[in-house]
Amino acid sequence: MKSIKNEAAASCPNHCEPFDVEYWSLVSADQDPDLKSAILGGELNLVRCPECGAFFHHDGDLIYFDAPSELLVFVFSEKDRQREPELLARMHKDYDLIKTTLLKQLNMDYPPVSVFGLEALKGVLEAEEKVSDESEAVAAASAALGLRVARLKPSYARENHFPFYVPAPAQNETANGYAVAASKVLGSGLKSALLRNFMDRMSEEGALSPLIL
């Protein structure tokens, strides 16, 4: 799915005359990584008032989508926060439409996320970056021990606060087998709260094997 720009009237916070702007209403992060960088840098949908010269973010609704990461975020305008129940109902309706038409081939089986404002979206992406960095460290430490590395289903890992990559057992691919492999990596000196949580959950009685891609 391609990123999309729309046109709308922007209202300067200094109460100048409204003016027309182009703004991103859909960001497909895997197709346009520069737009993801613009969000993290606070530059996406940043506009300048032609009357007073002030810079501000156009406060329009936005959909952020990263297919490989299984992350779909509906970003609503800050001024509409009091309409949250109505907007959430609309989000789920739009989500059902998107996953059965535009993204039917992806067989989406994970729920959307909703936030208010670009700053909140930036926070979501910064949290994702931290998890990705910790996951890469887990993968590197696992490989250094000669262990196979498995990639968890991203939405499953996110929901359960697991790393995106985990050490995998050579043969015993039960939950306990994954717990033992994780214990080996943690025993090597790696400090990872995500991997420790994964180990603890896989060690629970009746735990199911993790969802691997």
C-alpha positions as a Markdown table, in Angstrom:
| # | Residue | x | y | z |
|---|---|---|---|---|
| 1 | Met | 0.0 | 0.0 | 0.0 |
| 2 | Lys | 1.4 | 3.4 | -1.0 |
| 3 | Ser | 1.6 | 6.5 | 1.2 |
| 4 | Ile | -1.0 | 9.1 | 0.4 |
| 5 | Lys | -1.2 | 12.8 | 0.6 |
| 6 | Asn | -4.4 | 14.9 | 1.0 |
| 7 | Glu | -5.2 | 18.6 | 0.8 |
| 8 | Ala | -7.0 | 20.5 | 3.6 |
| 9 | Ala | -7.2 | 23.9 | 5.2 |
| 10 | Ala | -4.7 | 24.5 | 8.0 |
| 11 | Ser | -5.4 | 26.8 | 11.0 |
| 12 | Cys | -2.5 | 28.7 | 12.4 |
| 13 | Pro | -2.3 | 28.7 | 16.2 |
| 14 | Asn | -1.8 | 32.5 | 16.0 |
| 15 | His | -5.3 | 32.8 | 14.6 |
| 16 | Cys | -4.2 | 33.9 | 11.1 |
| 17 | Glu | -6.3 | 33.3 | 8.1 |
| 18 | Pro | -6.6 | 29.5 | 7.2 |
| 19 | Phe | -4.6 | 28.4 | 4.3 |
| 20 | Asp | -4.5 | 25.2 | 2.1 |
| 21 | Val | -1.8 | 22.6 | 2.7 |
| 22 | Glu | -0.8 | 19.1 | 1.5 |
| 23 | Tyr | -0.3 | 16.6 | 4.3 |
| 24 | Trp | 0.4 | 12.9 | 4.6 |
| 25 | Ser | -2.8 | 11.1 | 5.6 |
| 26 | Leu | -1.4 | 7.6 | 5.1 |
| 27 | Val | 2.2 | 6.5 | 5.8 |
| 28 | Ser | 3.3 | 3.1 | 4.5 |
| 29 | Ala | 6.5 | 2.9 | 6.5 |
| 30 | Asp | 8.0 | -0.2 | 4.8 |
| 31 | Gln | 7.5 | 1.5 | 1.4 |
| 32 | Asp | 8.6 | 5.0 | 2.5 |
| 33 | Pro | 11.1 | 4.7 | 5.4 |
| 34 | Asp | 11.9 | 8.4 | 5.1 |
| 35 | Leu | 8.4 | 9.2 | 6.3 |
| 36 | Lys | 9.0 | 7.1 | 9.4 |
| 37 | Ser | 12.2 | 9.1 | 10.0 |
| 38 | Ala | 10.2 | 12.3 | 9.5 |
| 39 | Ile | 7.8 | 11.2 | 12.3 |
| 40 | Leu | 10.6 | 10.4 | 14.7 |
| 41 | Gly | 12.3 | 13.8 | 13.8 |
| 42 | Gly | 9.0 | 15.7 | 14.4 |
| 43 | Glu | 9.0 | 16.9 | 10.7 |
| 44 | Leu | 6.0 | 15.0 | 9.3 |
| 45 | Asn | 3.1 | 17.3 | 8.3 |
| 46 | Leu | 5.1 | 20.3 | 9.6 |
| 47 | Val | 3.7 | 23.5 | 7.8 |
| 48 | Arg | 4.5 | 27.2 | 7.9 |
| 49 | Cys | 1.9 | 29.9 | 8.1 |
| 50 | Pro | 2.4 | 32.3 | 5.1 |
| 51 | Glu | 1.0 | 35.2 | 7.2 |
| 52 | Cys | 3.1 | 35.1 | 10.4 |
| 53 | Gly | 5.8 | 32.6 | 9.5 |
| 54 | Ala | 5.0 | 30.3 | 12.4 |
| 55 | Phe | 5.7 | 26.5 | 12.0 |
| 56 | Phe | 3.2 | 24.0 | 13.3 |
| 57 | His | 2.0 | 20.5 | 12.7 |
| 58 | His | -1.2 | 20.1 | 10.6 |
| 59 | Asp | -3.6 | 18.4 | 13.0 |
| 60 | Gly | -5.2 | 15.9 | 10.6 |
| 61 | Asp | -6.1 | 12.3 | 11.0 |
| 62 | Leu | -3.4 | 9.8 | 9.8 |
| 63 | Ile | -3.0 | 6.1 | 9.3 |
| 64 | Tyr | 0.5 | 4.7 | 9.9 |
| 65 | Phe | 1.1 | 1.2 | 8.5 |
| 66 | Asp | 4.2 | -1.0 | 8.7 |
| 67 | Ala | 3.4 | -4.4 | 7.1 |
| 68 | Pro | 6.5 | -6.4 | 8.1 |
| 69 | Ser | 6.2 | -5.2 | 11.7 |
| 70 | Glu | 2.4 | -5.9 | 11.8 |
| 71 | Leu | 1.8 | -2.4 | 13.1 |
| 72 | Leu | -1.3 | -0.4 | 12.1 |
| 73 | Val | -1.9 | 2.9 | 14.0 |
| 74 | Phe | -4.8 | 5.2 | 13.6 |
| 75 | Val | -3.7 | 8.7 | 14.6 |
| 76 | Phe | -6.6 | 11.1 | 15.5 |
| 77 | Ser | -6.5 | 14.8 | 15.9 |
| 78 | Glu | -5.8 | 16.1 | 19.4 |
| 79 | Lys | -8.8 | 18.4 | 19.2 |
| 80 | Asp | -11.1 | 15.3 | 18.9 |
| 81 | Arg | -10.0 | 13.5 | 22.0 |
| 82 | Gln | -13.4 | 14.0 | 23.6 |
| 83 | Arg | -14.9 | 12.0 | 20.8 |
| 84 | Glu | -12.8 | 8.9 | 21.5 |
| 85 | Pro | -15.7 | 6.4 | 21.8 |
| 86 | Glu | -17.0 | 7.5 | 18.4 |
| 87 | Leu | -13.6 | 7.5 | 16.8 |
| 88 | Leu | -12.8 | 4.0 | 18.1 |
| 89 | Ala | -16.0 | 2.7 | 16.6 |
| 90 | Arg | -15.1 | 4.3 | 13.3 |
| 91 | Met | -11.6 | 2.9 | 13.5 |
| 92 | His | -12.8 | -0.7 | 13.9 |
| 93 | Lys | -15.2 | -0.2 | 11.0 |
| 94 | Asp | -12.4 | 1.3 | 8.8 |
| 95 | Tyr | -10.0 | -1.5 | 9.9 |
| 96 | Asp | -12.5 | -4.2 | 8.8 |
| 97 | Leu | -12.8 | -2.5 | 5.5 |
| 98 | Ile | -9.1 | -2.1 | 5.0 |
| 99 | Lys | -8.2 | -5.7 | 5.8 |
| 100 | Thr | -10.9 | -7.1 | 3.6 |
| 101 | Thr | -10.3 | -4.9 | 0.6 |
| 102 | Leu | -7.0 | -3.0 | 0.3 |
| 103 | Leu | -4.9 | -5.4 | 2.4 |
| 104 | Lys | -6.9 | -8.6 | 1.8 |
| 105 | Gln | -3.7 | -10.4 | 0.5 |
| 106 | Leu | -2.0 | -9.9 | 3.8 |
| 107 | Asn | -4.5 | -11.8 | 5.9 |
| 108 | Met | -4.2 | -9.4 | 8.7 |
| 109 | Asp | -4.9 | -11.0 | 12.1 |
| 110 | Tyr | -3.8 | -8.4 | 14.5 |
| 111 | Pro | -5.7 | -5.4 | 16.0 |
| 112 | Pro | -5.1 | -1.7 | 15.2 |
| 113 | Val | -3.6 | 0.8 | 17.7 |
| 114 | Ser | -5.1 | 4.3 | 18.2 |
| 115 | Val | -3.4 | 7.4 | 19.5 |
| 116 | Phe | -4.1 | 11.1 | 19.5 |
| 117 | Gly | -1.6 | 13.4 | 17.8 |
| 118 | Leu | 1.8 | 13.0 | 16.1 |
| 119 | Glu | 3.7 | 13.2 | 19.3 |
| 120 | Ala | 1.9 | 10.1 | 20.6 |
| 121 | Leu | 2.7 | 8.3 | 17.3 |
| 122 | Lys | 6.3 | 9.3 | 17.7 |
| 123 | Gly | 6.2 | 7.7 | 21.2 |
| 124 | Val | 4.9 | 4.5 | 19.8 |
| 125 | Leu | 7.7 | 4.4 | 17.2 |
| 126 | Glu | 10.4 | 5.2 | 19.7 |
| 127 | Ala | 9.2 | 2.3 | 21.9 |
| 128 | Glu | 9.3 | 0.1 | 18.8 |
| 129 | Glu | 12.9 | 1.2 | 18.2 |
| 130 | Lys | 13.9 | 0.2 | 21.7 |
| 131 | Val | 12.4 | -3.2 | 21.4 |
| 132 | Ser | 14.1 | -3.7 | 18.0 |
| 133 | Asp | 17.5 | -2.7 | 19.4 |
| 134 | Glu | 17.0 | -5.1 | 22.4 |
| 135 | Ser | 15.8 | -7.8 | 20.0 |
| 136 | Glu | 18.9 | -7.4 | 17.8 |
| 137 | Ala | 21.1 | -7.8 | 20.9 |
| 138 | Val | 19.2 | -11.0 | 21.8 |
| 139 | Ala | 19.7 | -12.4 | 18.2 |
| 140 | Ala | 23.5 | -11.5 | 18.3 |
| 141 | Ala | 24.0 | -13.1 | 21.7 |
| 142 | Ser | 22.1 | -16.2 | 20.6 |
| 143 | Ala | 24.1 | -16.6 | 17.4 |
| 144 | Ala | 27.4 | -16.2 | 19.4 |
| 145 | Leu | 26.4 | -19.3 | 21.5 |
| 146 | Gly | 25.7 | -21.2 | 18.3 |
| 147 | Leu | 21.9 | -21.2 | 18.9 |
| 148 | Arg | 19.4 | -20.9 | 16.1 |
| 149 | Val | 17.5 | -17.6 | 16.1 |
| 150 | Ala | 13.8 | -17.5 | 15.5 |
| 151 | Arg | 11.7 | -14.5 | 14.6 |
| 152 | Leu | 8.4 | -14.2 | 16.6 |
| 153 | Lys | 5.3 | -13.0 | 14.9 |
| 154 | Pro | 5.6 | -9.3 | 15.5 |
| 155 | Ser | 2.1 | -8.6 | 16.8 |
| 156 | Tyr | 2.4 | -11.6 | 19.2 |
| 157 | Ala | 5.7 | -10.4 | 20.5 |
| 158 | Arg | 4.4 | -6.9 | 21.0 |
| 159 | Glu | 1.3 | -8.0 | 22.8 |
| 160 | Asn | 3.3 | -10.2 | 25.2 |
| 161 | His | 6.3 | -7.9 | 25.7 |
| 162 | Phe | 8.7 | -10.4 | 24.1 |
| 163 | Pro | 11.7 | -9.6 | 21.9 |
| 164 | Phe | 11.1 | -9.9 | 18.2 |
| 165 | Tyr | 13.9 | -12.5 | 18.0 |
| 166 | Val | 14.5 | -15.4 | 20.4 |
| 167 | Pro | 16.9 | -18.2 | 20.7 |
| 168 | Ala | 15.4 | -21.4 | 19.4 |
| 169 | Pro | 16.1 | -25.0 | 20.5 |
| 170 | Ala | 17.8 | -27.3 | 18.1 |
| 171 | Gln | 15.1 | -30.0 | 18.3 |
| 172 | Asn | 12.7 | -29.7 | 21.2 |
| 173 | Glu | 10.4 | -26.9 | 19.9 |
| 174 | Thr | 8.1 | -26.9 | 22.8 |
| 175 | Ala | 7.6 | -24.0 | 25.1 |
| 176 | Asn | 10.0 | -25.5 | 27.6 |
| 177 | Gly | 12.6 | -26.0 | 24.9 |
| 178 | Tyr | 12.4 | -22.3 | 24.1 |
| 179 | Ala | 12.7 | -21.5 | 27.8 |
| 180 | Val | 15.9 | -23.5 | 28.1 |
| 181 | Ala | 17.4 | -21.8 | 25.1 |
| 182 | Ala | 16.5 | -18.4 | 26.5 |
| 183 | Ser | 18.0 | -19.4 | 29.9 |
| 184 | Lys | 21.3 | -20.2 | 28.1 |
| 185 | Val | 21.5 | -16.8 | 26.5 |
| 186 | Leu | 20.6 | -15.0 | 29.8 |
| 187 | Gly | 23.2 | -17.1 | 31.5 |
| 188 | Ser | 25.8 | -15.8 | 29.1 |
| 189 | Gly | 25.5 | -12.4 | 30.7 |
| 190 | Leu | 23.0 | -10.7 | 28.4 |
| 191 | Lys | 20.7 | -8.3 | 30.2 |
| 192 | Ser | 17.3 | -8.4 | 28.5 |
| 193 | Ala | 14.0 | -7.8 | 30.4 |
| 194 | Leu | 12.1 | -8.9 | 27.2 |
| 195 | Leu | 14.0 | -12.2 | 26.9 |
| 196 | Arg | 13.6 | -12.9 | 30.7 |
| 197 | Asn | 9.9 | -12.3 | 30.4 |
| 198 | Phe | 9.8 | -14.7 | 27.4 |
| 199 | Met | 11.7 | -17.3 | 29.4 |
| 200 | Asp | 9.4 | -17.0 | 32.4 |
| 201 | Arg | 6.3 | -17.2 | 30.3 |
| 202 | Met | 7.6 | -20.2 | 28.3 |
| 203 | Ser | 8.4 | -21.9 | 31.7 |
| 204 | Glu | 4.8 | -21.7 | 32.9 |
| 205 | Glu | 2.9 | -24.9 | 33.3 |
| 206 | Gly | 0.8 | -25.5 | 30.2 |
| 207 | Ala | 2.5 | -22.8 | 28.2 |
| 208 | Leu | 2.1 | -23.1 | 24.4 |
| 209 | Ser | 5.0 | -22.9 | 22.0 |
| 210 | Pro | 5.6 | -19.3 | 20.7 |
| 211 | Leu | 4.2 | -18.1 | 17.4 |
| 212 | Ile | 7.1 | -18.2 | 15.0 |
| 213 | Leu | 7.2 | -16.7 | 11.5 |
